[in-house]
Amino acid sequence: MLFDIIIRNAEIVDGTNAPAYSADLGLIEDRIVKIGDLAKQQAKAVIDADGLVVSPGFIDVHTHDDTNVIRYPDCLPKISQGVTTVIVGNCGISASPAVLECAPPDPMNLLGKQEDFKYPTFAQYAEAVSRAQPAVNVAALVGHTTLRNNVMDDLLREASEDELASMRASLELAMQQGALGLSSGLAYASAKQATASEVMRLAEVLAEHDGIYTTHMRTEFEAILQAMEEAFETGKHARVPVVISHLKCAGAGNWGRTVEVLDLMETTSQHQDVSCDCYPYSASSSTLDLKQVTEDFDIFITWSEAKPEYAGQVLADIATQMGLPLLEAAKALQPAGAVYHCMDEADVERVLKYRLTMVGSDGLPNDPHPHPRLWGTFPKVLSHYCRERELFPLEEAVHKMTGMSAIRYNLLNRGVIKEGAFADIVIFDRQKIKDTATFESPISVAEGIECVLVNGNISYANKEVANNRFGRFIYRQEK
C-alpha cells in the first residue's frame, strides 16, 4: 500500500482521553487509514514527528468567524494555533439566514457590516463557505437574534405569534439544510426582551433534527443561577442538549461563585444532557455594554465609532480626559468594543478543569485590537494550564479541545485519531507550545505548532498557511 503521507515516530494523543502511545500514522486522501508500525511502508511524503505530539486538530466550539472564513479564508488566527474546525453562529448572532435592510444591530455588528450579511438561507451560506474553501473546516449554528432581526421591526420587545411562526419556519429550513442547532444571546438588548417561552418554542424545532441549543445566558452576574435554570429548562422542554457558552462568574461581587455554578451544572447533568465551554482568560470581550460599566475592574476600549481617537485606552482614563463620569463617558463612545477584566483567575481554572467543559476561543476577528484569545486560546490551555499549572494531564487537555467537542456537536469522524477518521491533525512540541498573544500585543502567532493537516493535507507549517486550502463546510451529522 502506498500512502499519501506517513507521520512517523509520533507520540499520539488521540482525543479520547486515553493514555498517549507511540505509533506511525498512514494517510490516504482525507483519512487516517492505518495506525501502527509503518517503518517498512512507502509514502509520497513523510513527516518525522520524533519528539513531538500528534493529536486531532483542535475544534474551536465558540467562534464569531462567520463572515471571516469567507472574507479572509487563510484563517491565520485559528490554524496557527492548531485549530482545524470552527463552529460559528454563537451568542445568538449568525451570518445566516439573514436579510439586512440597514446596518446590523448590536451585537450582530461584531460579525461584519451590512454588506457582509448576504445569505438569506443557510444553504447559501454553506455554499459560500465551500466556494471560499477556507483553511479550516466550518460548521454553523443559527442565531436567535439573527432570526428575530429578519422578521421584527423592533428588537426591544417580545415577538408576536406571527413573527415566532416565521422564525420557526426559518429555523426548520436551516436545520434541514444542515445547521447544528440554535444559539441565543439573551444578555444583549436585542434579545433580552425575548421571553423564555419564545426561545423554548424555537428550540422545539431542534429535537427531530438531533440539534443542539447553546446560549450566552441572560446574565453571568448576580442572577447567574436563575439564568442557568432557564437555559436548562429550555433544553428540557425541547428535549435537546444544552451548552452554556463561555461559562463564567462575571463581576467582582460574583467571584468565587463557580463552586455553586458547577454544583448546579453537575446536579443537572445527572438527568439532563448539559455542558459548557470556556476560554482560558480572566477577561471577557464584546461590544461596550452600559450595564457592565463599573469601577470594580478595568475596561479597555478596543474601538469606538463615535470617538475613535479614544480606542486603545482604559475607560477610566478616557472618562478623566473627557471630564465625565464613567457611565457618561461610555455613552459618548458608543457604539464601541471593550475588554472587561471582570473575572477571578481561580474561577477560570475551576471552570476549565470541570469534566463537562470544552474549549472555545470566543475571539472577535473584526476587532482592531482583539482580545488575545483570538490567537492564543488553545496553546494557552496546553502551555499555561496543562504544562505549567498542571491543571490536568495532556490527554485530558486535548480531549477538551477535540474528541469531547466532536461528540457534543455531532461532528462525525472528527476530533479523534483513529483509523477511518478524517485526517485533521496538529503536530506540536509539548515543551515549546506557547501562546504569544497578549492584551498589549494580541495579534501574534503561537510557538510550538510544527504542522497542521486539514482533511489529509498539510495546511500550516513554518508559521505559514499553505498556498492551497483544504477546509470544508461540515453539515450536521455528515459522515
C-alpha positions in Angstrom: 0.0 0.0 0.0 1.3 3.4 -1.0 0.3 6.1 1.5 -0.1 9.8 0.6 1.6 10.8 3.9 3.2 8.8 6.7 3.7 10.5 10.0 6.5 8.6 11.7 7.6 8.3 15.3 4.6 10.1 16.7 3.5 10.4 20.3 -0.2 10.1 19.7 -2.7 11.8 22.0 -5.8 10.6 20.3 -8.5 12.9 21.6 -10.5 10.3 23.6 -8.6 11.0 26.9 -6.9 7.6 26.6 -3.2 7.4 27.5 -0.7 8.6 24.9 1.1 6.0 22.8 3.8 5.7 20.2 2.9 4.8 16.6 3.1 5.8 12.9 0.1 7.2 11.0 -0.7 6.4 7.4 -2.9 8.8 5.5 -4.6 8.3 2.1 -6.6 11.3 0.7 -8.6 12.8 3.6 -8.5 9.9 6.0 -6.3 8.2 8.6 -6.2 4.6 7.2 -3.5 2.9 9.2 -2.1 3.3 12.7 0.9 1.2 13.8 4.4 0.3 12.8 4.8 1.6 9.3 8.6 1.5 9.1 8.6 -0.7 6.0 5.8 1.2 4.2 6.2 3.7 1.5 4.5 7.1 1.1 4.6 10.1 -1.3 5.5 12.3 1.7 6.9 11.5 5.1 6.7 13.7 8.3 9.1 12.9 11.1 7.3 13.6 14.3 10.1 12.3 16.6 9.8 14.1 19.9 6.5 15.7 19.0 2.9 15.1 19.9 0.4 14.2 17.2 -3.2 15.0 18.2 -6.5 15.6 16.4 -6.8 19.2 15.1 -8.4 21.4 17.7 -12.1 22.2 17.4 -13.0 25.8 18.4 -16.6 25.4 19.5 -17.2 29.0 20.2 -16.3 31.4 17.4 -17.6 34.5 15.6 -15.7 33.8 12.4 -19.0 33.6 10.4 -18.1 36.1 7.6 -14.3 36.0 8.1 -14.0 32.4 6.9 -15.3 33.7 3.6 -13.6 37.1 3.5 -10.2 36.0 4.9 -10.1 32.3 4.1 -6.5 31.8 5.3 -7.9 31.8 8.8 -4.4 32.5 10.2 -5.6 33.3 13.8 -7.1 29.8 14.0 -4.9 27.5 12.0 -1.8 29.0 13.6 -2.9 27.7 17.0 -3.7 24.2 15.7 -7.5 24.7 15.1 -8.8 22.7 12.1 -12.6 23.2 12.7 -14.5 26.3 13.8 -18.1 26.4 14.9 -19.7 29.7 14.0 -23.1 31.3 14.8 -22.7 31.6 18.5 -24.3 34.0 21.1 -27.5 34.4 19.0 -25.7 36.0 16.1 -25.1 34.3 12.8 -24.4 35.3 9.2 -27.3 33.2 8.0 -30.2 33.0 7.4 -30.0 36.8 7.4 -31.6 39.6 5.4 -30.5 43.1 6.5 -32.1 46.3 5.2 -29.9 48.5 7.4 -26.7 48.3 9.5 -26.6 45.2 11.7 -27.8 45.8 15.3 -25.6 45.2 18.3 -24.1 42.6 18.6 -24.6 41.4 15.0 -22.2 44.2 14.1 -19.4 42.0 15.6 -19.7 39.8 12.5 -19.3 42.5 9.9 -21.0 45.3 8.1 -24.4 45.2 6.3 -22.9 44.1 3.0 -21.4 41.0 4.8 -24.8 39.6 5.6 -25.9 38.4 2.2 -27.0 34.8 2.9 -30.9 34.7 3.0 -30.7 30.9 3.6 -28.4 28.6 5.5 -27.7 26.7 2.3 -26.5 29.8 0.5 -24.1 30.5 3.4 -22.8 26.9 3.4 -22.2 27.2 -0.4 -20.4 30.5 0.0 -18.0 28.9 2.6 -17.5 25.9 0.3 -16.6 28.3 -2.6 -14.2 30.2 -0.4 -12.6 27.0 0.8 -11.1 28.3 4.0 -8.1 26.8 5.6 -10.2 25.3 8.3 -13.5 23.3 8.4 -16.6 25.3 9.3 -19.9 24.1 11.0 -22.6 26.6 11.9 -25.4 27.3 14.4 -28.3 29.6 13.7 -28.6 32.7 15.8 -31.8 33.6 17.7 -31.1 37.4 17.3 -30.5 36.9 13.6 -33.9 35.2 13.3 -35.5 38.0 15.3 -33.9 40.7 13.2 -35.2 39.1 10.0 -38.9 39.5 11.0 -39.1 42.1 13.7 -39.2 45.9 13.2 -38.2 46.4 16.9 -35.9 44.1 18.8 -36.6 45.7 22.1 -39.9 43.7 22.6 -41.4 40.2 22.6 -42.0 38.5 19.2 -45.6 38.2 18.1 -47.2 34.9 17.3 -46.8 35.6 13.6 -43.2 36.6 14.0 -42.5 33.5 16.0 -44.1 31.3 13.4 -41.9 32.9 10.8 -38.7 32.4 12.9 -39.7 28.7 13.5 -40.1 28.1 9.7 -36.7 29.8 9.0 -35.0 27.6 11.7 -36.7 24.5 10.4 -35.4 25.1 6.9 -31.9 25.8 8.2 -31.9 22.6 10.2 -33.0 20.7 7.0 -30.1 22.3 5.3 -27.5 21.1 7.8 -27.3 23.6 10.7 -26.0 22.3 14.0 -28.7 23.9 16.1 -29.8 27.2 17.7 -27.8 29.7 19.7 -29.1 32.6 21.8 -27.5 35.8 23.2 -30.1 36.7 25.9 -27.8 39.1 27.7 -27.9 41.5 24.8 -30.5 44.2 24.5 -31.5 42.9 21.0 -32.7 39.6 22.6 -33.3 40.4 26.2 -37.0 41.1 25.7 -37.5 37.6 24.2 -39.4 35.5 26.8 -38.2 32.1 27.9 -41.3 30.8 26.0 -40.1 32.4 22.8 -36.8 30.6 23.0 -38.4 27.3 24.0 -40.7 27.3 21.1 -37.9 27.9 18.7 -35.8 25.2 20.4 -38.7 22.7 19.8 -37.7 22.7 16.2 -34.3 21.2 17.0 -35.3 17.8 18.5 -36.3 16.0 15.4 -33.1 17.0 13.7 -30.8 16.0 16.7 -29.9 19.6 17.0 -28.3 21.4 20.0 -29.1 24.6 21.9 -26.2 26.9 23.0 -26.7 30.0 25.0 -25.0 33.2 26.1 -27.3 33.4 29.1 -29.4 36.3 30.3 -26.7 37.2 32.8 -23.3 36.0 34.0 -23.5 38.3 37.1 -25.5 38.0 40.3 -28.5 36.1 38.9 -26.4 33.5 37.1 -28.0 30.5 38.7 -31.5 31.6 37.6 -30.1 32.2 34.1 -28.7 28.7 34.1 -32.0 27.2 35.2 -33.8 29.0 32.3 -31.3 27.5 29.9 -31.7 24.0 31.3 -35.5 24.4 31.3 -35.3 25.3 27.6 -33.3 22.2 26.8 -35.6 20.0 28.9 -38.7 21.4 27.2 -37.3 20.9 23.7 -35.6 17.6 24.6 -32.2 18.7 23.2 -28.7 19.1 24.7 -27.7 22.4 26.2 -24.3 24.1 26.1 -23.7 27.1 28.3 -21.5 29.4 26.3 -18.3 30.8 27.9 -19.3 29.9 31.4 -18.0 32.5 33.9 -18.9 34.4 37.0 -18.6 38.0 35.9 -18.3 41.0 38.2 -16.2 41.3 41.4 -19.3 40.6 43.6 -19.6 37.3 41.8 -16.1 36.0 42.2 -15.8 32.5 43.8 -19.3 31.5 42.9 -18.2 29.0 40.2 -18.4 26.5 43.1 -22.2 27.0 43.2 -22.4 27.3 39.4 -20.6 24.0 38.8 -22.6 22.3 41.5 -25.8 23.2 39.6 -24.3 22.0 36.4 -23.2 18.7 37.9 -26.6 18.1 39.6 -28.4 18.9 36.4 -26.1 16.7 34.3 -27.3 13.6 36.3 -30.7 13.7 34.5 -30.1 16.1 31.5 -27.6 16.4 28.7 -25.8 19.7 29.6 -22.2 21.0 29.2 -20.3 24.3 28.8 -17.4 25.9 27.0 -14.9 28.4 28.3 -11.9 30.4 27.2 -8.7 30.4 29.3 -8.6 34.1 30.3 -9.9 36.2 33.2 -11.1 38.9 30.9 -14.1 39.0 28.5 -14.7 41.0 25.3 -17.7 42.2 23.4 -19.4 45.4 22.5 -19.4 48.2 25.1 -22.4 47.4 27.4 -23.5 50.1 29.7 -24.9 47.6 32.1 -21.3 46.3 32.6 -19.7 49.7 33.2 -18.2 49.7 36.7 -15.3 51.0 38.7 -14.7 47.5 40.1 -12.3 46.4 37.3 -10.5 47.8 34.2 -12.5 48.2 31.0 -10.2 48.5 27.9 -11.8 50.2 24.9 -10.8 48.4 21.7 -12.8 50.5 19.2 -15.3 53.4 19.1 -17.3 54.6 16.2 -18.3 57.9 17.9 -14.8 58.7 19.3 -12.2 56.6 17.5 -9.4 58.6 19.0 -10.0 57.0 22.4 -9.6 53.4 21.2 -6.7 51.6 22.9 -7.3 53.2 26.3 -8.9 52.2 29.6 -12.4 53.6 30.1 -11.5 55.2 33.5 -8.7 57.2 31.8 -10.9 58.2 29.0 -13.5 59.5 31.5 -10.9 61.6 33.2 -9.8 63.1 29.9 -13.4 63.8 29.0 -14.1 65.2 32.4 -17.2 62.9 32.6 -18.5 60.3 35.0 -17.6 56.7 33.9 -21.1 55.9 32.6 -21.4 59.2 30.6 -18.0 58.6 29.0 -19.1 55.1 28.0 -22.3 56.5 26.4 -20.2 59.1 24.5 -18.1 56.3 23.0 -20.9 54.1 21.7 -21.1 52.1 19.6 -17.8 50.7 20.8 -15.9 47.5 21.8 -14.4 46.6 25.1 -12.3 44.1 27.0 -13.6 43.6 30.6 -11.2 42.4 33.2 -14.2 41.0 35.1 -13.2 37.5 36.3 -11.3 35.9 39.0 -8.4 33.5 37.9 -9.5 30.8 40.4 -12.9 30.8 38.8 -11.4 30.4 35.4 -9.3 27.4 36.5 -12.3 25.8 38.2 -14.5 26.0 35.1 -11.7 25.0 32.7 -10.9 21.9 34.8 -14.6 20.8 35.1 -15.3 17.5 33.4 -18.0 18.8 31.1 -16.1 21.9 29.9 -15.0 22.2 26.3 -12.6 24.9 25.0 -13.8 27.7 22.7 -12.0 31.0 22.0 -14.9 33.4 21.6 -12.4 35.5 19.6 -13.7 38.6 17.7 -11.8 38.6 14.4 -13.1 42.0 13.3 -11.9 43.9 16.4 -8.9 46.1 15.5 -7.4 45.4 18.9 -8.8 41.9 19.7 -8.7 40.0 23.0 -5.6 37.7 22.9 -8.0 34.7 23.0 -8.4 35.1 19.2 -4.8 34.0 18.6 -3.8 32.2 21.8 -6.6 30.2 23.4 -5.5 26.6 22.5 -1.8 27.0 23.1 -2.5 28.7 26.4 -4.5 25.8 27.6 -1.6 23.4 26.7 1.2 25.6 28.0 0.0 27.6 31.0 -2.8 25.4 32.3 -1.6 22.0 31.4 2.2 22.2 31.4 2.8 24.9 34.0 -0.2 24.9 36.3 -0.7 21.1 35.9 -4.5 21.6 36.0 -5.0 18.4 34.0 -2.9 15.8 32.1 -2.1 16.5 28.4 -4.6 13.8 27.3 -7.4 15.5 29.1 -6.5 18.9 27.8 -6.5 17.6 24.3 -9.8 15.8 24.8 -11.5 19.0 25.9 -10.4 20.6 22.6 -11.1 17.7 20.3 -13.0 14.5 21.0 -15.4 15.9 23.6 -16.3 18.8 21.2 -16.8 16.5 18.2 -19.1 14.2 20.1 -21.1 17.2 21.6 -21.7 18.8 18.2 -22.1 15.5 16.2 -19.0 16.1 14.1 -18.7 12.5 13.0 -15.3 11.0 12.5 -13.5 14.2 13.6 -11.8 15.1 16.8 -10.1 11.7 17.2 -7.0 9.9 15.9 -8.4 6.5 14.7 -8.5 4.5 11.5 -11.2 5.8 9.3 -11.3 9.3 10.9 -10.7 12.5 8.9 -7.1 13.4 8.9 -7.4 16.7 10.8 -4.2 16.7 12.7 -1.9 19.0 14.7 1.7 18.2 15.4 3.2 20.2 18.3 6.1 20.3 20.7 4.6 19.8 24.2 7.6 21.7 25.8 7.6 24.6 23.4 4.0 25.2 22.7 3.0 28.6 24.0 0.6 31.5 23.3 2.4 34.7 22.4 -0.7 36.9 22.1 -1.0 39.4 25.0 -3.6 42.1 25.9 -1.0 44.7 24.8 0.0 42.9 21.6 -2.8 40.5 20.8 -2.0 39.7 17.1 0.7 37.1 17.4 1.1 33.5 16.2 1.8 30.8 18.8 5.1 29.0 19.3 5.5 25.2 19.1 2.8 24.4 16.5 5.0 22.5 14.0 2.5 21.3 11.4 -1.3 21.3 10.9 -3.1 19.0 8.4 -6.7 19.6 7.3 -8.5 16.8 5.6 -5.2 15.0 4.9 -3.3 17.9 3.5 -0.5 20.0 5.1 -2.2 23.3 5.6 0.1 25.2 8.1 3.9 24.8 8.7 6.8 27.0 9.5 4.3 29.6 10.7 2.7 30.0 7.3 -0.6 28.9 5.8 -0.2 26.7 2.7 -0.9 28.2 -0.7 -3.8 25.7 -1.1 -6.6 25.5 1.4 -8.5 22.3 2.3 -11.2 23.2 4.8 -14.8 22.1 4.2 -18.3 23.1 5.3 -19.5 20.4 7.7 -23.2 19.7 7.6 -24.8 18.3 10.7 -24.1 14.6 11.1 -22.2 14.4 7.8 -20.0 11.3 7.7 
